[in-house]
């Protein structure tokens, strides 16, 4: 069996020019990362044209992705009850069963305050069945993490219950490797205009190979898969706020992923985050809204659920006791996000046109 040689990004001090004695690194803890039954994480897929992940990483990086535009699709990750989800008996130690809105089946995890361990994948397709990693496979996330940290599983294996449509074939996963390096931190502007500071980025590389045992005394390689992904994390937000990466199957053309959570400042679950107060009424409304906030000049944007800017203007608010009227009654009924920003602050609020 040919063993794949993987170059891990574990020499993180060579990538970073960080002075640990002087820098104050943001930290991502497990406090808001452990999933509960019923959690649903919503992502908007973005067009990757003009996207630059700034792969060199480093300290105090400025990632401005406000100019990205929607690809017109979304992805939802829903956490089902691991005790009752299909194939639960194959993953008896699982605490989380994640459903993907675009792929049938579940991804299985064991989560605790120290780590999230990936146990395998299950599919309703009988040709695929359940992939169960040996010995829990690998640590997907190790808490807490901050700039300069890294973790890896140099080698993992697994067994597939399906036969890939080749009767009598035993399918296994081999030459698996997984590594994570925390390679950057800084300020991230999302495509919906939300600005997040103290964002931490992880760089993940995973490789594995499928083998088939057709009973002839040797294993037949059925293909290789290589993932190279970046994840941006914000303390107080469950799951990465931005995901970018490529998947190569059998060395072919890359499959590209670029998506983000259209979060608002008010969605961040931390007492350290402070925002100005905003009052928008009536909400829900028929499309004509009154806005009350601190006096000042603001850039006002209205963004739909796909991340498209549907209204953009500059407004002046003279007093926090007077209201500014916004008429977007011409828009379709549904959920939108109002963003007010200037040099001092940013405020984002969800509105509904009924």
C-alpha positions as CSV (number, residue, x, y, z in Angstrom):
1,X,0.0,0.0,0.0
2,X,1.5,3.3,-1.0
3,X,1.5,5.8,1.8
4,X,0.7,9.4,1.0
5,X,3.2,11.9,2.3
6,X,1.6,15.0,3.7
7,X,3.3,18.2,4.5
8,X,1.7,19.6,7.6
9,X,1.5,23.2,8.5
10,X,2.8,22.7,12.0
11,X,5.7,25.0,11.7
12,X,3.5,27.9,12.7
13,X,6.2,30.0,14.1
14,X,7.8,30.1,10.7
15,X,4.5,31.5,9.2
16,X,3.8,33.9,12.0
17,X,6.0,36.9,12.9
18,X,4.2,37.1,16.3
19,X,5.8,38.4,19.4
20,X,4.1,36.3,22.1
21,X,5.5,38.4,24.9
22,X,3.8,41.6,23.5
23,X,0.8,40.4,21.5
24,X,-2.7,40.0,23.0
25,X,-4.2,37.2,20.9
26,X,-8.0,36.6,20.7
27,X,-9.1,33.2,21.9
28,X,-11.9,30.9,20.7
29,X,-13.4,28.8,23.5
30,X,-15.9,26.0,23.5
31,X,-18.4,28.2,25.3
32,X,-20.4,28.9,22.2
33,X,-19.2,26.0,20.0
34,X,-20.9,23.0,21.5
35,X,-24.0,22.2,19.6
36,X,-27.5,21.5,20.9
37,X,-30.3,19.5,19.3
38,X,-32.1,21.7,16.9
39,X,-29.2,24.1,16.2
40,X,-29.4,25.4,12.6
41,X,-26.5,27.3,11.1
42,X,-27.3,29.2,8.0
43,X,-24.7,30.1,5.3
44,X,-24.9,32.0,2.1
45,X,-22.8,30.8,-0.8
46,X,-20.7,33.5,-2.4
47,X,-19.2,33.9,-5.9
48,X,-15.4,33.5,-5.5
49,X,-14.5,36.0,-8.2
50,X,-12.0,38.4,-6.8
51,X,-11.7,36.6,-3.5
52,X,-8.3,36.6,-1.8
53,X,-8.0,34.7,1.5
54,X,-4.6,36.3,2.2
55,X,-3.0,32.9,2.6
56,X,0.1,34.2,4.2
57,X,-1.8,34.8,7.5
58,X,-0.3,36.8,10.3
59,X,-1.3,39.3,13.0
60,X,-3.9,42.0,12.7
61,X,-4.9,41.0,9.2
62,X,-7.6,43.1,7.5
63,X,-10.0,40.8,5.6
64,X,-12.5,43.0,3.7
65,X,-15.0,40.9,1.7
66,X,-17.8,43.5,1.5
67,X,-17.6,43.5,-2.3
68,X,-18.3,39.8,-2.7
69,X,-21.7,38.9,-4.2
70,X,-24.0,36.0,-3.7
71,X,-23.9,32.9,-5.8
72,X,-27.6,32.5,-5.4
73,X,-27.6,29.4,-3.2
74,X,-27.5,28.7,0.6
75,X,-26.5,25.9,2.9
76,X,-27.9,25.0,6.3
77,X,-26.3,22.7,8.8
78,X,-28.9,21.3,11.2
79,X,-28.1,19.3,14.4
80,X,-30.4,16.4,14.9
81,X,-30.8,14.1,18.0
82,X,-27.9,11.6,17.7
83,X,-29.9,9.0,19.6
84,X,-32.7,8.9,17.0
85,X,-31.0,10.0,13.8
86,X,-30.6,7.3,11.1
87,X,-27.5,5.1,11.6
88,X,-27.3,6.1,15.2
89,X,-26.2,2.6,16.2
90,X,-23.1,2.9,14.1
91,X,-21.9,5.9,16.2
92,X,-22.8,5.0,19.9
93,X,-20.6,7.7,21.4
94,X,-21.9,10.6,19.2
95,X,-23.3,13.7,20.9
96,X,-24.1,15.5,17.6
97,X,-25.5,14.4,14.3
98,X,-25.2,17.1,11.7
99,X,-27.4,17.3,8.6
100,X,-26.4,19.2,5.5
101,X,-29.2,20.8,3.5
102,X,-27.4,20.0,0.2
103,X,-26.1,16.5,1.0
104,X,-28.2,13.6,2.3
105,X,-27.0,11.9,5.5
106,X,-25.3,13.0,8.7
107,X,-21.8,13.9,9.9
108,X,-21.2,12.5,13.4
109,X,-19.3,14.2,16.2
110,X,-18.4,13.7,19.8
111,X,-18.3,17.1,21.4
112,X,-17.1,18.2,24.9
113,X,-15.5,21.4,26.3
114,X,-12.0,20.3,25.2
115,X,-12.6,19.1,21.7
116,X,-14.9,18.2,18.8
117,X,-14.0,14.7,17.5
118,X,-15.2,13.6,14.1
119,X,-16.6,10.0,14.2
120,X,-17.7,9.4,10.6
121,X,-20.3,10.0,7.9
122,X,-23.5,8.3,7.1
123,X,-25.6,8.2,4.0
124,X,-29.0,6.8,3.1
125,X,-27.5,5.6,-0.2
126,X,-26.9,1.9,0.3
127,X,-23.9,2.0,-2.0
128,X,-22.3,4.4,0.5
129,X,-23.8,3.5,3.9
130,X,-21.9,4.4,7.0
131,X,-18.3,5.4,7.2
132,X,-17.0,4.8,10.7
133,X,-13.5,6.0,11.6
134,X,-11.3,3.7,13.7
135,X,-10.7,5.0,17.2
136,X,-12.7,8.1,16.7
137,X,-10.5,9.2,13.8
138,X,-9.3,12.7,14.6
139,X,-9.8,15.9,16.6
140,X,-11.5,18.4,14.3
141,X,-11.3,21.3,16.8
142,X,-9.3,21.5,20.0
143,X,-10.4,24.1,22.6
144,X,-9.4,26.8,23.4
145,X,-7.4,27.9,20.4
146,X,-5.6,31.0,19.5
147,X,-2.9,32.3,17.2
148,X,0.1,29.9,17.0
149,X,-1.8,26.8,18.1
150,X,-1.9,23.6,16.0
151,X,-3.1,20.0,16.2
152,X,-3.0,17.0,13.9
153,X,-3.8,13.3,13.3
154,X,-1.0,12.1,11.1
155,X,-2.7,8.9,10.2
156,X,-6.3,7.6,10.4
157,X,-8.4,4.8,8.9
158,X,-12.0,3.8,8.6
159,X,-14.5,1.3,7.2
160,X,-17.5,1.9,4.9
161,X,-20.6,-0.3,5.2
162,X,-21.5,0.3,1.6
163,X,-19.7,-1.4,-1.4
164,X,-19.8,1.6,-3.8
165,X,-22.1,-0.5,-6.0
166,X,-19.5,-3.3,-6.5
167,X,-21.1,-6.4,-4.9
168,X,-18.9,-8.3,-2.4
169,X,-16.3,-5.4,-2.2
170,X,-15.1,-4.3,1.3
171,X,-14.4,-0.5,1.2
172,X,-11.9,1.0,3.6
173,X,-10.4,4.5,4.1
174,X,-6.6,4.6,4.5
175,X,-3.7,7.0,4.4
176,X,-5.9,9.6,6.2
177,X,-4.3,12.6,7.7
178,X,-5.7,15.8,9.2
179,X,-3.9,18.9,10.4
180,X,-5.0,22.3,11.7
181,X,-2.9,25.4,12.2
182,X,-4.2,28.7,13.7
183,X,-2.5,30.9,11.3
184,X,-4.0,34.4,11.6
185,X,-6.1,36.9,13.5
186,X,-7.5,40.3,12.6
187,X,-10.6,42.2,11.5
188,X,-13.2,40.6,9.1
189,X,-15.8,42.5,7.0
190,X,-18.5,40.1,5.9
191,X,-20.3,40.4,2.5
192,X,-23.4,41.8,4.3
193,X,-21.3,44.7,5.8
194,X,-20.9,43.3,9.3
195,X,-17.5,44.2,10.7
196,X,-16.0,41.8,13.2
197,X,-12.8,42.3,15.2
198,X,-10.8,39.7,17.1
199,X,-11.5,37.1,14.4
200,X,-9.2,34.0,14.5
201,X,-8.5,31.9,11.4
202,X,-7.7,28.2,11.1
203,X,-6.1,26.5,8.1
204,X,-7.1,22.8,7.7
205,X,-5.5,20.3,5.4
206,X,-7.0,16.8,5.1
207,X,-6.1,13.9,2.8
208,X,-7.4,10.3,2.5
209,X,-7.8,7.4,0.1
210,X,-10.5,4.9,-0.6
211,X,-9.5,1.2,-1.0
212,X,-11.5,-1.7,-2.3
213,X,-10.9,-5.3,-1.2
214,X,-12.4,-7.5,-4.0
215,X,-10.9,-10.7,-2.6
216,X,-7.9,-11.1,-4.8
217,X,-5.3,-10.6,-2.0
218,X,-4.5,-6.9,-2.6
219,X,-6.3,-3.6,-2.1
220,X,-7.4,-1.6,-5.1
221,X,-7.2,2.2,-4.8
222,X,-10.5,3.7,-5.7
223,X,-9.6,7.3,-5.4
224,X,-8.0,10.1,-3.3
225,X,-9.6,13.2,-1.8
226,X,-7.6,16.3,-0.7
227,X,-9.1,19.3,1.2
228,X,-7.4,22.6,1.8
229,X,-9.7,25.0,3.8
230,X,-9.6,28.2,5.8
231,X,-12.1,28.9,8.6
232,X,-12.7,32.3,10.2
233,X,-14.0,32.2,13.8
234,X,-15.5,34.8,16.1
235,X,-15.9,34.2,19.8
236,X,-19.5,34.3,20.6
237,X,-20.6,33.0,17.2
238,X,-21.3,29.2,16.8
239,X,-19.4,27.7,13.9
240,X,-17.1,29.5,11.5
241,X,-18.4,32.9,10.3
242,X,-16.6,32.4,6.9
243,X,-15.5,29.2,5.1
244,X,-13.2,29.1,2.1
245,X,-11.6,26.0,0.5
246,X,-11.1,23.6,-2.3
247,X,-11.6,19.8,-2.6
248,X,-9.6,17.8,-5.1
249,X,-10.9,14.3,-6.1
250,X,-8.4,12.0,-7.8
251,X,-6.3,15.1,-8.6
252,X,-9.0,16.6,-10.8
253,X,-10.4,20.1,-11.0
254,X,-11.0,21.7,-7.6
255,X,-14.5,21.9,-6.1
256,X,-14.6,25.4,-4.5
257,X,-16.5,26.4,-1.4
258,X,-17.0,30.0,-0.3
259,X,-19.8,30.8,2.2
260,X,-20.5,32.9,5.2
261,X,-23.0,33.3,8.0
262,X,-25.0,36.6,7.5
263,X,-24.7,37.4,11.2
264,X,-25.5,40.7,12.8
265,X,-23.5,42.3,15.6
266,X,-26.5,41.6,17.8
267,X,-26.2,37.8,17.0
268,X,-22.9,37.6,18.9
269,X,-23.3,35.9,22.2
270,X,-20.8,37.7,24.4
271,X,-21.0,40.3,27.1
272,X,-17.8,41.9,25.8
273,X,-19.5,43.1,22.6
274,X,-21.0,46.6,22.9
275,X,-23.2,48.3,20.3
276,X,-25.2,51.4,20.0
277,X,-28.9,51.2,20.5
278,X,-31.3,51.3,17.5
279,X,-35.0,51.3,17.4
280,X,-36.8,50.4,14.2
281,X,-40.6,50.4,14.1
282,X,-43.0,49.1,13.2
283,X,-41.2,45.7,12.8
284,X,-42.6,43.6,11.2
285,X,-44.1,46.4,8.9
286,X,-45.4,47.0,5.5
287,X,-42.1,48.4,4.2
288,X,-42.1,51.9,5.7
289,X,-39.9,51.9,8.8
290,X,-38.9,54.6,11.4
291,X,-35.3,54.5,12.6
292,X,-34.2,56.0,15.9
293,X,-30.5,55.9,17.0
294,X,-27.7,58.1,18.2
295,X,-27.3,61.4,16.2
296,X,-24.9,61.3,13.3
297,X,-24.3,60.7,9.7
298,X,-24.6,57.0,8.6
299,X,-24.3,54.9,5.5
300,X,-27.5,52.9,5.4
301,X,-27.7,49.6,3.6
302,X,-30.5,47.1,3.3
303,X,-29.4,43.6,2.6
304,X,-31.6,40.6,1.6
305,X,-31.1,37.0,3.0
306,X,-28.8,36.1,0.1
307,X,-26.5,39.0,0.9
308,X,-27.6,41.3,-2.0
309,X,-27.6,45.0,-1.2
310,X,-31.1,46.2,-2.2
311,X,-30.9,49.7,-0.8
312,X,-27.9,52.0,-0.2
313,X,-28.0,55.6,0.9
314,X,-26.5,58.2,3.3
315,X,-28.8,59.5,6.1
316,X,-28.5,62.2,8.8
317,X,-30.0,61.7,12.2
318,X,-30.0,65.0,14.2
319,X,-31.2,63.7,17.6
320,X,-31.7,60.4,19.3
321,X,-35.3,61.5,20.0
322,X,-36.3,62.0,16.4
323,X,-36.9,59.3,13.8
324,X,-35.8,58.9,10.2
325,X,-38.2,57.3,7.8
326,X,-37.1,54.5,5.4
327,X,-39.5,53.6,2.7
328,X,-38.7,50.2,1.1
329,X,-42.3,49.1,0.6
330,X,-41.4,48.4,-3.1
331,X,-39.4,45.3,-2.0
332,X,-40.8,41.9,-1.8
333,X,-42.2,40.5,1.5
334,X,-39.6,38.7,3.6
335,X,-36.6,39.1,5.9
336,X,-34.0,41.9,5.4
337,X,-31.1,43.4,7.4
338,X,-30.6,47.1,8.0
339,X,-27.0,48.2,8.5
340,X,-26.1,51.7,9.8
341,X,-22.4,52.5,9.9
342,X,-19.9,55.3,10.2
343,X,-16.4,55.8,11.4
344,X,-17.3,55.2,15.0
345,X,-19.8,52.3,15.0
346,X,-21.8,49.8,13.1
347,X,-25.4,48.8,13.9
348,X,-27.2,46.0,12.2
349,X,-30.8,44.9,12.8
350,X,-33.2,42.3,11.2
351,X,-36.5,43.6,9.8
352,X,-39.5,41.9,8.2
353,X,-41.7,43.2,5.4
354,X,-45.0,41.5,5.7
